[in-house]
Amino acid sequence: MSSAPVTRTGWTPLAVLATAQFLVVLSTSIVNVALPEIRTGLGLPAAGSAWVINAYVLVFGALLLLGGRSGDVYGLRRVFLIGTGLFASSSLGAAIAPDAVTLIAARAVQGLGAAMLAPTALALVLTLYQKERGTALGVWGAVSGAGGAAGVLLGGVLTDLYGWRSVFFAMVPVALAVLVATRLLVQPPPPRGGRLDLPGAVTVTGGLAALTYGLSGRWLFVIAGVALLGVFVLLQRRSPDPLLPSRMRIVAMPNVLMALLGSVWLGLFYFLPLYQQRELGYTPLEAGLTQLPLALMITLASWVTPRLHGRAVLPGGLAVLAAGLAWLARTPVDGTFLVDLLGPSLLIGAGLGVAFVRLTALASAGVPAADSGLAGGLLNATRQIGGAIGLSFLTLLPSYGGAFLACAVITLLLFGKATLS
């Protein structure tokens, strides 16, 4: 069954769905700055504090394909609303968690909700704004790119003023508002129908989960993950209604590029606040406030990019991004914001904004309406898993400068691929 356009009123539904995407990206980075206080407040060991991040990332990344395809089969808005409800309730659970186990469990459920709402939100936008796709994707790229910087900013402000629990409390009313607004403003497109490929769902979810978990140094899980993904590929060739049909090959290259960009994105927002706090002596609030130019430049570049045309736009954005990362790689221990951080932040923001918008557009171009949820899940999954793989290798480097320089090299690889494509 084909999906019909969703009845809409102006741009308000886009604002609602973009807010949901902003929450998903925000929840990945907002906790980073609060980790020291969480560790102290709950008496967490170093490994336990890492799981406050990993529980969310692991579940989110592993279930994105299943979440996206579930939206195609059972209804995009229905799955989106369920995911948003889970996200809101688990955010509240994390905010009031009395101990580490409860907090980590709440973060896992938050990842489940995000895996349902992120791909279906993008699919609803693509269905809702078919004629205004360029502008809509500009907004989408802005919130996706700026969410990482905003997470560091808001995490720093909230943690400094109100304590670590506030970073979770703050997401609850926003998620509930999205839930109500979507119910009122977004009419459900008809579901594709059919059956969910359960063997494919089990093997790809298990494979992605094992691979992501194993990248922290548990190599037996990496081997198990690769094996399960191999089984998934074999099953897809035999399934009458595969989770990942062969027709999705048209977006294979944009998703590969998004995986590489994901490693740069996650590496940047992981190491930048650490460099600022540990080397430059910034407080969480100061580290957060210095992300404002980066977030504003991502937003501006994302707004401008849909108005630019030609094959040189994406390579140009990636070249600017690589230059900014290489500049940031100097990481002087006596660095100042105006001399050592502002310039790189502006270049990095401009490059990220262009890259997010262009790759999102390429990863959805030519995809049938019945596969829009899957396209959204695939795009989010490649960025998330690419980020996890990239970060696992970046953390092996001996310095912050080395990590930023490696991100610049990855961006240059992206530049080469984009230039040749």
C-alpha positions as CSV (number, residue, x, y, z in Angstrom):
1,M,0.0,0.0,0.0
2,S,1.4,3.4,-0.9
3,S,1.7,6.3,1.5
4,A,-0.4,9.4,0.8
5,P,0.8,12.9,1.7
6,V,0.0,13.9,5.3
7,T,-2.4,16.8,5.8
8,R,-0.5,19.6,7.4
9,T,-0.9,23.2,8.5
10,G,2.1,25.4,7.5
11,W,5.4,24.6,9.0
12,T,4.3,23.7,12.5
13,P,4.4,19.9,12.1
14,L,8.0,20.3,10.8
15,A,8.9,22.2,14.0
16,V,7.3,19.5,16.1
17,L,9.1,16.6,14.4
18,A,12.4,18.5,14.3
19,T,12.1,19.0,18.0
20,A,11.8,15.3,18.4
21,Q,15.0,14.7,16.4
22,F,16.7,17.5,18.4
23,L,15.9,15.6,21.6
24,V,17.4,12.4,20.2
25,V,20.7,14.0,19.3
26,L,20.7,16.1,22.5
27,S,20.3,13.0,24.7
28,T,23.5,11.6,23.2
29,S,25.7,14.6,24.1
30,I,24.0,16.4,27.0
31,V,25.0,13.7,29.5
32,N,28.8,14.0,28.6
33,V,29.3,17.1,30.6
34,A,27.3,15.8,33.6
35,L,29.2,12.5,33.9
36,P,31.6,13.7,36.6
37,E,28.7,14.8,38.8
38,I,26.7,11.6,38.0
39,R,29.7,9.5,39.0
40,T,30.1,11.3,42.3
41,G,26.4,11.5,43.1
42,L,25.7,7.8,42.6
43,G,29.2,6.4,43.5
44,L,29.8,5.0,40.1
45,P,33.1,3.5,39.1
46,A,34.7,4.6,35.8
47,A,33.2,1.6,33.9
48,G,29.8,2.3,35.4
49,S,29.8,5.9,34.3
50,A,30.7,4.9,30.7
51,W,27.6,2.7,30.7
52,V,25.4,5.8,31.3
53,I,26.4,6.7,27.8
54,N,26.8,3.2,26.3
55,A,23.4,1.9,27.4
56,Y,21.7,4.6,25.3
57,V,24.0,4.4,22.3
58,L,24.0,0.6,22.2
59,V,20.2,0.1,22.3
60,F,19.6,3.1,20.0
61,G,22.1,2.0,17.3
62,A,21.0,-1.7,17.4
63,L,17.3,-1.1,17.0
64,L,17.2,1.7,14.5
65,L,16.6,-0.5,11.4
66,L,13.8,-2.4,13.2
67,G,12.3,0.9,14.5
68,G,12.2,2.4,11.0
69,R,10.8,-0.7,9.3
70,S,8.1,-1.1,12.1
71,G,6.9,2.4,11.1
72,D,6.5,1.3,7.5
73,V,4.6,-1.8,8.4
74,Y,2.5,-0.7,11.4
75,G,2.2,3.1,10.7
76,L,4.7,5.9,11.0
77,R,2.8,8.1,13.4
78,R,1.8,5.2,15.6
79,V,5.4,4.0,16.1
80,F,6.6,7.6,16.5
81,L,4.1,8.2,19.3
82,I,5.0,5.0,21.1
83,G,8.7,5.9,20.8
84,T,8.1,9.4,22.1
85,G,6.1,8.1,25.1
86,L,8.9,5.7,26.0
87,F,11.5,8.5,25.6
88,A,9.5,10.8,27.9
89,S,8.9,8.2,30.6
90,S,12.4,6.9,30.6
91,S,13.8,10.4,30.8
92,L,11.8,10.9,34.0
93,G,13.0,7.5,35.2
94,A,16.6,8.6,34.7
95,A,16.0,11.9,36.5
96,I,14.7,10.2,39.7
97,A,16.9,7.1,39.6
98,P,18.0,6.2,43.1
99,D,21.0,4.2,42.0
100,A,23.2,3.4,39.1
101,V,21.4,0.3,37.9
102,T,18.1,2.2,37.6
103,L,19.8,5.0,35.8
104,I,21.5,2.7,33.3
105,A,18.2,0.7,32.7
106,A,16.4,4.0,32.1
107,R,19.0,5.1,29.6
108,A,18.5,1.8,27.7
109,V,14.8,2.4,27.5
110,Q,15.5,5.9,26.4
111,G,17.6,4.4,23.6
112,L,14.6,2.1,22.6
113,G,12.3,5.1,22.4
114,A,14.8,7.0,20.3
115,A,15.2,4.1,17.9
116,M,11.5,4.2,17.3
117,L,10.9,7.9,17.0
118,A,14.1,9.1,15.1
119,P,13.6,7.1,11.8
120,T,9.8,7.6,11.8
121,A,10.1,11.3,12.5
122,L,12.4,11.7,9.4
123,A,10.0,9.5,7.3
124,L,7.0,11.7,8.3
125,V,8.9,14.8,7.3
126,L,9.8,13.3,3.9
127,T,6.2,12.3,3.4
128,L,4.7,15.6,4.8
129,Y,6.9,18.0,2.9
130,Q,7.4,16.4,-0.5
131,K,7.3,19.6,-2.5
132,E,9.4,21.5,0.1
133,R,11.9,18.7,0.7
134,G,15.0,21.0,0.4
135,T,13.8,23.5,3.0
136,A,12.6,20.7,5.3
137,L,15.9,18.9,5.1
138,G,17.7,22.1,5.8
139,V,15.9,22.4,9.1
140,W,16.5,18.7,9.8
141,G,20.2,19.1,9.2
142,A,20.3,22.1,11.5
143,V,18.8,20.3,14.4
144,S,20.8,17.1,13.8
145,G,24.1,19.0,13.6
146,A,23.4,21.6,16.3
147,G,22.0,19.0,18.8
148,G,25.5,17.8,19.6
149,A,26.8,21.3,20.4
150,A,23.6,22.3,22.2
151,G,23.9,19.1,24.3
152,V,27.3,20.3,25.6
153,L,25.9,23.8,26.2
154,L,22.7,22.8,28.0
155,G,24.5,20.0,29.9
156,G,27.0,22.5,31.2
157,V,24.4,25.1,32.1
158,L,21.9,22.7,33.8
159,T,24.6,20.7,35.6
160,D,26.2,23.9,36.9
161,L,23.0,25.5,38.1
162,Y,20.7,22.6,39.1
163,G,22.8,19.4,39.3
164,W,23.0,16.3,37.0
165,R,19.4,15.2,37.4
166,S,18.2,18.3,35.6
167,V,19.7,17.2,32.3
168,F,17.1,14.4,32.3
169,F,14.2,16.3,33.8
170,A,14.5,19.0,31.1
171,M,13.7,16.5,28.4
172,V,10.5,15.3,29.9
173,P,8.2,18.3,29.2
174,V,9.6,18.8,25.7
175,A,9.0,15.1,24.8
176,L,5.4,15.3,26.2
177,A,4.7,18.5,24.3
178,V,6.0,16.7,21.1
179,L,3.7,13.8,21.9
180,V,0.6,16.0,22.2
181,A,1.4,18.2,19.3
182,T,2.0,15.2,17.0
183,R,-1.3,13.7,18.0
184,L,-3.1,17.0,17.1
185,L,-1.2,18.2,14.1
186,V,0.1,15.2,12.1
187,Q,-2.4,13.0,10.4
188,P,-1.2,9.4,10.0
189,P,-0.3,8.2,6.5
190,P,-1.6,4.7,5.7
191,P,0.9,2.0,6.7
192,R,2.5,-0.1,4.1
193,G,1.2,-3.3,5.7
194,G,2.8,-6.7,5.2
195,R,4.8,-8.6,7.8
196,L,7.9,-7.7,9.7
197,D,10.9,-9.8,8.9
198,L,11.5,-11.2,12.4
199,P,14.5,-13.4,11.6
200,G,16.1,-10.5,9.9
201,A,15.2,-8.2,12.7
202,V,16.7,-10.6,15.3
203,T,20.0,-11.1,13.5
204,V,20.6,-7.5,12.6
205,T,19.7,-6.2,16.0
206,G,21.9,-8.8,17.7
207,G,24.7,-8.2,15.3
208,L,24.7,-4.4,15.7
209,A,24.4,-4.7,19.5
210,A,27.3,-7.2,19.7
211,L,29.4,-5.2,17.3
212,T,28.8,-1.9,19.2
213,Y,29.5,-3.5,22.6
214,G,32.5,-5.3,21.4
215,L,34.2,-2.2,20.0
216,S,35.0,-1.2,23.6
217,G,37.7,-3.9,23.6
218,R,35.7,-7.1,23.9
219,W,36.7,-8.7,20.6
220,L,34.7,-11.9,20.9
221,F,31.6,-9.8,20.7
222,V,33.0,-8.1,17.6
223,I,33.4,-11.5,16.0
224,A,29.9,-12.6,17.1
225,G,28.5,-9.3,15.7
226,V,30.1,-9.7,12.3
227,A,28.9,-13.3,12.2
228,L,25.3,-12.4,13.0
229,L,25.4,-9.6,10.4
230,G,26.6,-12.2,7.9
231,V,23.6,-14.4,8.7
232,F,21.4,-11.3,8.3
233,V,22.7,-10.8,4.8
234,L,22.0,-14.4,3.8
235,L,18.5,-14.2,5.3
236,Q,17.8,-11.1,3.3
237,R,18.5,-12.9,0.1
238,R,15.9,-15.6,0.9
239,S,13.2,-13.6,2.6
240,P,10.0,-12.8,0.6
241,D,9.7,-9.5,2.5
242,P,13.2,-8.6,3.7
243,L,13.9,-6.0,6.4
244,L,16.5,-4.5,4.1
245,P,15.4,-5.0,0.4
246,S,17.8,-4.9,-2.4
247,R,16.2,-1.8,-3.8
248,M,17.8,0.2,-1.0
249,R,21.1,-0.2,-2.7
250,I,20.5,3.2,-4.4
251,V,21.3,4.9,-1.1
252,A,24.3,2.7,-0.1
253,M,27.0,5.2,-0.8
254,P,25.4,8.1,1.0
255,N,25.0,5.9,4.1
256,V,28.6,4.9,3.9
257,L,29.6,8.6,3.9
258,M,27.2,9.3,6.8
259,A,28.9,6.5,8.8
260,L,32.2,8.2,8.3
261,L,30.7,11.6,9.2
262,G,29.2,10.0,12.3
263,S,32.6,9.1,13.6
264,V,33.8,12.7,13.1
265,W,30.7,14.1,14.8
266,L,30.8,11.8,17.8
267,G,34.5,12.2,18.2
268,L,34.3,16.0,18.1
269,F,31.6,16.3,20.7
270,Y,33.3,13.7,22.9
271,F,36.8,15.1,23.0
272,L,36.1,18.8,22.7
273,P,34.5,19.2,26.2
274,L,37.1,17.0,27.7
275,Y,39.9,19.1,26.2
276,Q,38.2,22.3,27.4
277,Q,37.7,21.0,31.0
278,R,40.8,18.9,31.6
279,E,43.4,20.9,29.6
280,L,42.1,24.5,29.7
281,G,40.4,24.3,33.1
282,Y,36.9,25.3,31.9
283,T,33.9,24.7,34.2
284,P,31.0,22.7,32.7
285,L,29.2,26.0,32.3
286,E,32.1,27.6,30.4
287,A,32.6,24.5,28.2
288,G,28.9,24.7,27.3
289,L,28.8,28.4,26.5
290,T,31.8,28.1,24.2
291,Q,29.7,25.7,22.0
292,L,27.4,28.6,21.0
293,P,29.3,29.8,17.9
294,L,29.6,26.1,16.7
295,A,25.9,25.5,17.2
296,L,24.9,28.8,15.5
297,M,27.2,28.2,12.5
298,I,25.8,24.7,12.0
299,T,22.3,26.2,12.1
300,L,23.2,28.9,9.6
301,A,25.0,26.6,7.2
302,S,22.1,24.1,7.3
303,W,19.7,26.9,6.4
304,V,21.8,28.1,3.5
305,T,22.7,24.7,2.0
306,P,19.4,23.8,0.4
307,R,19.7,27.1,-1.6
308,L,23.0,26.0,-3.0
309,H,23.3,23.9,-6.1
310,G,26.0,21.9,-7.9
311,R,28.2,18.9,-7.2
312,A,30.9,21.1,-5.5
313,V,28.7,21.9,-2.5
314,L,29.3,18.7,-0.5
315,P,33.1,18.5,-1.2
316,G,33.4,22.2,-0.4
317,G,31.7,21.7,3.0
318,L,33.9,18.8,3.8
319,A,37.1,20.7,2.9
320,V,36.0,23.5,5.3
321,L,35.3,20.9,8.0
322,A,38.7,19.2,7.6
323,A,40.4,22.6,7.8
324,G,38.6,23.4,11.0
325,L,39.5,20.1,12.6
326,A,43.1,20.4,11.6
327,W,43.2,23.8,13.2
328,L,41.6,22.5,16.3
329,A,44.2,19.7,16.5
330,R,46.8,22.2,17.8
331,T,45.2,22.0,21.3
332,P,47.6,24.2,23.1
333,V,47.5,23.7,26.9
334,D,47.4,27.5,27.4
335,G,44.9,28.1,24.6
336,T,42.3,30.8,24.7
337,F,38.8,30.9,23.3
338,L,39.3,33.8,20.9
339,V,42.6,32.6,19.5
340,D,42.4,28.8,19.5
341,L,38.7,27.8,19.6
342,L,36.5,30.4,17.9
343,G,38.0,30.1,14.4
344,P,38.0,26.3,14.3
345,S,34.5,26.3,15.7
346,L,33.2,28.5,12.9
347,L,34.8,26.4,10.2
348,I,33.7,23.1,11.8
349,G,30.1,24.4,12.2
350,A,29.9,25.5,8.6
351,G,31.3,22.2,7.3
352,L,29.0,20.0,9.5
353,G,25.9,21.9,8.5
354,V,26.6,21.5,4.8
355,A,27.5,17.8,5.1
356,F,24.5,16.8,7.2
357,V,22.0,18.4,4.9
358,R,23.5,17.1,1.7
359,L,24.0,13.5,2.9
360,T,20.5,13.4,4.4
361,A,19.1,14.5,1.0
362,L,21.2,11.9,-0.9
363,A,20.3,9.1,1.5
364,S,16.6,9.7,0.9
365,A,16.7,10.5,-2.8
366,G,14.7,8.0,-4.9
367,V,13.5,5.9,-2.0
368,P,9.9,4.7,-2.5
369,A,7.3,6.1,0.0
370,A,6.7,2.7,1.4
371,D,10.4,2.5,2.5
372,S,10.6,6.0,4.0
373,G,10.8,4.6,7.6
374,L,13.5,2.2,6.7
375,A,15.5,4.9,4.9
376,G,15.3,7.0,8.1
377,G,16.3,4.0,10.2
378,L,19.2,3.2,7.9
379,L,20.5,6.7,7.9
380,N,20.4,7.1,11.7
381,A,21.9,3.6,12.1
382,T,24.9,4.2,9.9
383,R,25.6,7.5,11.6
384,Q,25.3,5.9,15.1
385,I,27.2,2.8,14.4
386,G,29.8,4.7,12.4
387,G,30.2,7.0,15.3
388,A,30.6,4.1,17.8
389,I,33.2,2.4,15.6
390,G,35.1,5.6,15.0
391,L,35.1,6.6,18.7
392,S,36.4,3.2,19.7
393,F,39.5,3.8,17.6
394,L,39.8,7.5,18.4
395,T,40.0,6.8,22.1
396,L,43.2,4.7,21.5
397,L,45.0,7.9,20.4
398,P,47.3,9.4,23.0
399,S,46.1,13.0,22.9
400,Y,43.2,15.3,22.1
401,G,45.1,16.8,19.3
402,G,45.7,13.4,17.8
403,A,42.0,12.6,18.0
404,F,41.0,15.9,16.2
405,L,43.7,15.3,13.6
406,A,42.4,11.8,12.9
407,C,38.9,13.3,12.5
408,A,40.4,15.7,9.9
409,V,41.9,12.7,8.1
410,I,38.5,10.9,8.1
411,T,36.9,14.0,6.7
412,L,39.5,14.2,3.9
413,L,38.6,10.5,3.0
414,L,35.0,11.7,2.9
415,F,36.1,14.6,0.6
416,G,37.7,12.2,-1.8
417,K,34.7,9.9,-2.0
418,A,32.3,12.9,-2.4
419,T,34.5,14.3,-5.2
420,L,34.6,11.1,-7.1
421,S,30.9,10.2,-6.7
